[in-house]
Amino acid sequence: MPAHDLPLLIEAARAAGDLACRYSGSNTERWDKPGGAGPVTEADIAVNDLLDHHLRGARPDYGWLSEESKDTPDRLSAQRVFIIDPIDGTRSFIEGSRTWAHSIAVAEQGRVTAAVIYLPQRDKLYAAAAGQGATLNGAAIRTSARTDLTGAQMLAARPTDDAKNWQADVPDYTRAYRPSLAYRLSLVAEGKFDAMLTLRKTWEWDIAAGDLILREAGAVASDRAAQPLLFNNPTPKLDGVVAANPALHAAITGALA
């Protein structure tokens, strides 16, 4: 029940923000994950533990998929599953930047039904429940109406500009970047940017919450082949993300190699 879950997610996100902000990024204990999977800090683990206690304490029958928890196959048989990134943008957190987020979602049979992305140091809380629209700090948001890829403001990493990624010439869009993938998705939902594109394999916890917030704001979110995003897969990775309003989304996916 999306409406039933959303208040719980909002409450948990605010508690996570209060906890994370007690840590000083540059002085926080950190280490590198095995296999070049990036850094993790004591704050990531503390927030993960808080969310686990808060969310699964309230919904013990829900499955659990988090970047900072050991994955188990139990979640695959659960009707609903929490999909969590305790701190999206850990490198940014370590550097003392304000651009990091808590990303919290509930998925049911592969589709996200309730979602929150919270940037406590930017005082931005994005939220959505299926069929109820998307909000930023309680106010309704809507994606950009731009339909022309030429001149579009797109959030993407620099390798996106490589000619091999496009059928013809690289489109004449304006590229920008933010370190948190969840925040990038939210900025498109908010209409601050026209589109978001990532072409690399992407963990579900980075994009689950943003998927619903985008869709409820009037955008289309898909993988790079224009296939719908489905979550709680045995291997929780998806083939990139393309996000924009329907017309611009079609223009981007049609131009990709």
SULBELNOR-V686541 format. One record per helix or strand of 3 or more residues. SS is the DSSP state (helix for helix, strand for strand). FROM is the first residue (numbers start at 1). TO is the last residue. If there is no record, write none. Layout:
SS_FROM_TO / SS_FROM_TO
This chain:
helix_2_20 / helix_25_27 / strand_30_32 / helix_34_36 / strand_39_41 / helix_42_58 / strand_63_66 / helix_73_77 / strand_80_88 / helix_90_94 / strand_101_108 / strand_111_119 / helix_120_122 / strand_124_129 / strand_134_136 / strand_153_156 / helix_158_161 / helix_163_165 / strand_174_176 / helix_181_190 / strand_195_203 / helix_204_216 / strand_219_222 / strand_237_245 / helix_246_255
